[in-house]
């Protein structure tokens, strides 16, 4: 499976204006059976946070989620891995939570909304949605 960041070879084109909009962080995972792409900058704009650091945090979450949409790391651990302040991680998490896209299961365990991103069978997707709805 390939797994890489590649902002140099991709851009979003506005079909109305023809304007090329650069993608700061692009994630792609591919295998013979499936592919997954995520645009962290677009998600950052949706949750109304700007700058490169929130995009890095979002890219980290998308890249490091497991098959159950869980990210297992602390805010401090993520900030250390990304070489950014804990405030940037905390602010990004707060914005995601306000949009209903992230829940804290416990310290060091965060659940990404299955409405944001999921892969697998329909049954697995339905199971993740039920777990999401039952999580406080």
C-alpha positions, 0 to 999 in steps of 0.5 A: 500500500502506498501512503504519501503526502503529495501536494506537488502533483495535485490541485483543485480546479474551480470549474466555473472560473478555471482558477487552480486552487492549491492543495496544501496537504493531500493524503492518498492510500491505495491498494489493489482493492480500494483507494482513499483520498483526503484533503486536509486543507479543505477540511480545515476550511470547513471547520473554520480554522486556517493556517498550515498547522491545523492542516497538519493536525487534520492530515495526522488524524486522517492518516493515523486513524485505525479501521474503527476511526480511532486515533490513539495518541495524546494531544502532547504526543501529536504536537511533538510528532508534528513539531507544533504547539499543543495549542494548535492541536487543541484548537483544531480538536475543539473546532472538529468537536464543535462541527460534530466530527470528533469525540474524545473517548478518553485521554489519548483516544479520539473517535473521528466521525464515520460521516467524515471518513470510513471504509469497509462494508456497509455493515461495518459502516452502519456499526461505526455509525451506531457506535458514534451515536452511542458515544458521549 
